Amino acid sequence: MKIKLWLTFLAVALCVIMAISGCAFPLSKGPTKSTGPEMKTIGVIAGVGWVSSIVYYRLLNELVGQKLGGLHSAKVLMYSIEFGEFSKQERLADKGDWRPLKATMVDAAKRLERGGADFIIIASNTMNSTADIIEANVKIPVLRIYDANGAAVQKSGLKTVALLGTSFTMEQPFYRDCLEKKYGLKVVIPNKAERDYINKVIFDELCADKFLPSSKKRYLQIINRLVKEEGAQGVILGCTEIPLLVSQKDLAVPVFDSMAIHCAAAVDYALRED
């Protein structure tokens, strides 16, 4: 009995010595890349619509994992707006009453700020039109999707780019003015009938998680017409649901996936040392 107790004591002592020296029970194998500066928390205004917001979350985490290695993932706070009610506010805005929609967006931003977000991204090309009013009501910055896309197209060296998105995104100046005045690009958009078709598909199909081959075929026809007749050298998929329908493999010209580009810019900002 005494021999067994002595052997048990010896084994425990040996384990303690090895643990203190760092020789025993490693928690993980293989190197992990240094995290560098403290990662910022990304605040995401999501749910407009939820279909693409899911992809936003996945991309943000994948990109951080690729950059930092190991088991690293993004610090993300996501507030998802209820799109059924929000769509009613969008219709009011279309008629000229922006107050409910802007109040919802500012409320979402404030929730993220209170939750500890260091900056905000809006997971919707159209709703990036509210970036200025959001920044006026919170103390953290908004990383705008049209800036990220403008910088990506400019870096590619292209001069003329087609823009597809909701009717609001294609027709209102907030997006095109940034691309043209800040990044020196020429922006071409579909004609009125094409814009109406693109917008209808976004709200009736893509935001409802429906991706029809017939809609994809028509989108590609519109893009190829803009290339052939309007001189577009590439296309910005300026609605976060469109990249779920159309991708680079479908077209001969460069495709700028606004969602992927926005996520990459957000991760770069989150990992940047101030």
C-alpha positions as CSV (number, residue, x, y, z in Angstrom):
1,M,0.0,0.0,0.0
2,K,2.8,2.4,0.9
3,I,4.5,1.6,-2.4
4,K,1.3,2.5,-4.3
5,L,1.0,5.8,-2.4
6,W,4.6,6.7,-3.1
7,L,4.2,6.0,-6.8
8,T,1.1,8.1,-7.0
9,F,2.8,10.9,-5.2
10,L,5.8,10.6,-7.6
11,A,3.5,10.7,-10.6
12,V,1.7,13.8,-9.4
13,A,4.9,15.6,-8.6
14,L,6.3,14.8,-12.1
15,C,3.2,16.2,-13.7
16,V,3.4,19.4,-11.7
17,I,7.1,19.8,-12.7
18,M,6.3,19.2,-16.3
19,A,3.4,21.7,-16.3
20,I,5.5,24.4,-14.7
21,S,8.2,23.9,-17.2
22,G,5.7,24.0,-20.1
23,C,6.5,20.5,-21.3
24,A,3.2,18.9,-20.7
25,F,-0.4,19.1,-22.0
26,P,-0.1,21.7,-24.8
27,L,-3.5,23.2,-25.5
28,S,-2.9,23.5,-29.3
29,K,-0.5,22.3,-31.9
30,G,1.1,24.4,-34.6
31,P,1.8,28.1,-34.9
32,T,-0.9,30.8,-34.7
33,K,-0.3,34.1,-36.5
34,S,0.1,37.1,-34.3
35,T,-3.0,39.2,-33.9
36,G,-1.1,42.4,-34.0
37,P,-3.1,45.4,-32.8
38,E,-6.3,45.0,-30.8
39,M,-9.2,44.0,-33.1
40,K,-12.0,46.5,-33.4
41,T,-15.6,45.4,-32.9
42,I,-17.6,45.7,-36.2
43,G,-21.2,46.8,-35.8
44,V,-23.4,45.6,-38.6
45,I,-26.9,47.1,-39.3
46,A,-28.4,44.0,-40.9
47,G,-31.7,42.5,-42.0
48,V,-32.2,44.7,-45.1
49,G,-32.5,42.0,-46.1
50,W,-31.5,39.0,-44.0
51,V,-30.5,36.8,-46.9
52,S,-27.3,38.8,-47.6
53,S,-26.8,39.6,-43.9
54,I,-26.0,35.9,-43.3
55,V,-23.3,36.1,-45.9
56,Y,-21.9,39.2,-44.4
57,Y,-21.4,37.4,-41.0
58,R,-19.7,34.5,-42.7
59,L,-17.4,36.6,-44.8
60,L,-16.3,38.8,-41.9
61,N,-15.3,35.8,-39.9
62,E,-13.7,34.0,-42.8
63,L,-11.6,37.0,-43.7
64,V,-10.3,37.5,-40.2
65,G,-9.5,33.8,-40.0
66,Q,-7.5,34.1,-43.2
67,K,-5.6,37.1,-42.0
68,L,-4.8,36.0,-38.4
69,G,-4.9,32.2,-38.8
70,G,-5.6,29.6,-36.2
71,L,-9.1,29.9,-34.6
72,H,-9.4,33.6,-34.9
73,S,-12.7,35.1,-35.9
74,A,-14.2,38.6,-36.2
75,K,-15.6,40.7,-33.3
76,V,-19.1,41.4,-34.6
77,L,-22.2,43.0,-33.2
78,M,-25.2,42.6,-35.5
79,Y,-28.5,44.3,-35.2
80,S,-31.1,42.9,-37.6
81,I,-34.0,45.1,-38.6
82,E,-37.4,43.5,-39.2
83,F,-37.7,43.8,-42.9
84,G,-41.5,43.5,-43.1
85,E,-42.1,46.7,-41.2
86,F,-39.0,48.4,-42.7
87,S,-40.3,47.8,-46.2
88,K,-43.4,49.9,-45.3
89,Q,-41.0,52.7,-44.2
90,E,-39.2,52.4,-47.5
91,R,-42.5,52.9,-49.3
92,L,-43.1,56.0,-47.2
93,A,-39.6,57.3,-48.1
94,D,-40.3,56.7,-51.7
95,K,-43.3,59.0,-51.4
96,G,-41.2,61.6,-49.6
97,D,-41.6,60.8,-45.9
98,W,-38.1,59.7,-44.8
99,R,-38.7,60.2,-41.0
100,P,-39.7,56.7,-40.0
101,L,-36.9,55.0,-42.1
102,K,-34.2,57.4,-40.8
103,A,-35.4,56.9,-37.2
104,T,-35.1,53.2,-37.6
105,M,-31.6,53.4,-39.0
106,V,-30.4,55.8,-36.3
107,D,-31.9,53.6,-33.6
108,A,-30.1,50.6,-35.0
109,A,-26.8,52.5,-35.0
110,K,-27.3,53.7,-31.4
111,R,-28.0,50.1,-30.3
112,L,-24.7,49.0,-31.8
113,E,-22.8,51.9,-30.3
114,R,-24.2,51.2,-26.8
115,G,-23.3,47.5,-27.3
116,G,-19.6,48.5,-27.8
117,A,-19.1,48.6,-31.6
118,D,-16.1,50.6,-32.7
119,F,-17.5,51.4,-36.1
120,I,-20.6,50.6,-38.2
121,I,-21.2,49.0,-41.6
122,I,-24.6,49.0,-43.2
123,A,-25.3,45.7,-44.9
124,S,-27.3,47.3,-47.7
125,N,-26.1,49.4,-50.6
126,T,-29.4,51.4,-50.6
127,M,-29.4,52.1,-46.9
128,N,-25.8,53.5,-47.1
129,S,-27.6,56.6,-48.2
130,T,-28.3,57.2,-44.5
131,A,-24.7,57.1,-43.5
132,D,-24.4,60.8,-43.0
133,I,-27.4,61.1,-40.7
134,I,-26.2,58.1,-38.7
135,E,-22.8,59.6,-38.2
136,A,-24.4,62.8,-37.1
137,N,-26.2,60.9,-34.3
138,V,-23.5,58.6,-33.0
139,K,-19.9,59.0,-32.0
140,I,-18.4,56.2,-34.1
141,P,-17.7,56.2,-37.8
142,V,-19.7,54.5,-40.6
143,L,-17.6,52.6,-43.2
144,R,-19.5,53.3,-46.4
145,I,-20.0,50.6,-49.0
146,Y,-19.8,53.0,-52.0
147,D,-16.4,54.2,-50.8
148,A,-15.1,50.6,-50.6
149,N,-16.4,49.9,-54.1
150,G,-15.1,53.1,-55.6
151,A,-11.7,52.4,-54.2
152,A,-11.8,48.8,-55.6
153,V,-12.8,49.9,-59.1
154,Q,-10.2,52.7,-59.1
155,K,-7.5,50.3,-58.0
156,S,-8.4,47.9,-60.9
157,G,-7.7,50.7,-63.4
158,L,-11.1,50.6,-65.1
159,K,-12.6,54.0,-66.0
160,T,-16.2,53.1,-66.9
161,V,-18.4,50.9,-64.7
162,A,-22.0,49.8,-64.8
163,L,-24.0,50.0,-61.6
164,L,-26.8,47.6,-60.7
165,G,-29.0,47.9,-57.6
166,T,-32.3,49.0,-56.4
167,S,-34.0,51.8,-58.3
168,F,-33.0,54.2,-55.5
169,T,-29.3,53.2,-55.7
170,M,-29.2,53.5,-59.4
171,E,-31.1,56.7,-59.7
172,Q,-30.2,58.8,-56.7
173,P,-26.9,60.7,-56.6
174,F,-25.5,59.5,-53.3
175,Y,-23.8,56.4,-54.9
176,R,-23.0,57.7,-58.4
177,D,-21.7,61.1,-57.1
178,C,-19.2,59.4,-54.9
179,L,-18.0,57.1,-57.6
180,E,-17.7,59.9,-60.2
181,K,-16.5,62.8,-58.1
182,K,-14.3,61.1,-55.5
183,Y,-12.9,58.2,-57.6
184,G,-13.0,59.6,-61.1
185,L,-15.2,56.9,-62.6
186,K,-17.8,57.1,-65.3
187,V,-21.0,55.3,-64.2
188,V,-23.6,53.9,-66.5
189,I,-26.9,52.5,-65.4
190,P,-29.6,50.5,-67.1
191,N,-32.6,52.2,-68.8
192,K,-35.9,52.8,-67.1
193,A,-37.5,49.5,-68.0
194,E,-34.4,47.6,-67.0
195,R,-34.2,49.4,-63.7
196,D,-37.8,48.6,-62.9
197,Y,-37.1,44.9,-63.7
198,I,-34.0,44.8,-61.6
199,N,-35.7,46.5,-58.6
200,K,-38.7,44.2,-58.8
201,V,-36.6,41.1,-58.8
202,I,-34.6,42.4,-55.8
203,F,-37.7,42.9,-53.6
204,D,-40.0,40.2,-54.9
205,E,-37.4,37.4,-55.2
206,L,-33.9,38.0,-53.9
207,C,-34.9,39.5,-50.5
208,A,-37.3,36.5,-50.1
209,D,-34.4,34.0,-50.8
210,K,-35.7,33.2,-54.3
211,F,-33.1,32.9,-57.1
212,L,-34.7,32.1,-60.4
213,P,-32.8,31.1,-63.5
214,S,-35.0,33.3,-65.6
215,S,-34.1,36.4,-63.5
216,K,-30.4,35.6,-63.7
217,K,-30.6,35.3,-67.5
218,R,-32.3,38.7,-67.8
219,Y,-29.8,40.3,-65.4
220,L,-26.9,39.0,-67.5
221,Q,-28.6,40.3,-70.7
222,I,-28.8,43.8,-69.1
223,I,-25.2,43.8,-68.0
224,N,-24.0,42.6,-71.4
225,R,-26.0,45.3,-73.1
226,L,-24.4,47.9,-70.9
227,V,-21.0,46.5,-71.9
228,K,-21.7,46.4,-75.6
229,E,-23.7,49.6,-76.0
230,E,-22.7,51.9,-73.1
231,G,-19.0,51.1,-72.9
232,A,-19.0,49.5,-69.4
233,Q,-15.7,47.8,-68.7
234,G,-17.0,46.2,-65.5
235,V,-20.0,46.0,-63.3
236,I,-20.7,46.8,-59.6
237,L,-23.3,44.5,-58.1
238,G,-24.6,47.3,-56.0
239,C,-27.2,45.4,-54.1
240,T,-26.0,42.9,-51.5
241,E,-28.4,40.3,-52.8
242,I,-27.4,40.4,-56.4
243,P,-24.0,38.6,-55.9
244,L,-26.1,35.7,-54.7
245,L,-27.7,35.5,-58.2
246,V,-24.8,36.7,-60.5
247,S,-21.1,36.2,-60.0
248,Q,-17.8,36.6,-61.9
249,K,-18.0,33.2,-63.5
250,D,-21.1,34.4,-65.4
251,L,-19.5,37.3,-67.1
252,A,-16.4,38.2,-69.2
253,V,-15.9,41.6,-67.7
254,P,-14.7,42.3,-64.1
255,V,-17.5,41.9,-61.5
256,F,-17.3,44.0,-58.3
257,D,-19.2,42.2,-55.6
258,S,-20.2,45.0,-53.3
259,M,-20.8,42.8,-50.3
260,A,-17.4,41.0,-50.5
261,I,-15.6,44.3,-51.1
262,H,-17.4,45.9,-48.1
263,C,-16.5,43.0,-45.8
264,A,-12.9,43.1,-46.9
265,A,-12.7,46.9,-46.1
266,A,-14.4,46.3,-42.8
267,V,-11.9,43.7,-41.7
268,D,-9.0,45.8,-42.9
269,Y,-10.3,48.7,-40.8
270,A,-11.0,46.4,-37.8
271,L,-7.4,45.1,-37.8
272,R,-5.7,48.4,-38.6
273,E,-3.6,50.1,-36.0
274,D,-4.8,53.6,-35.4
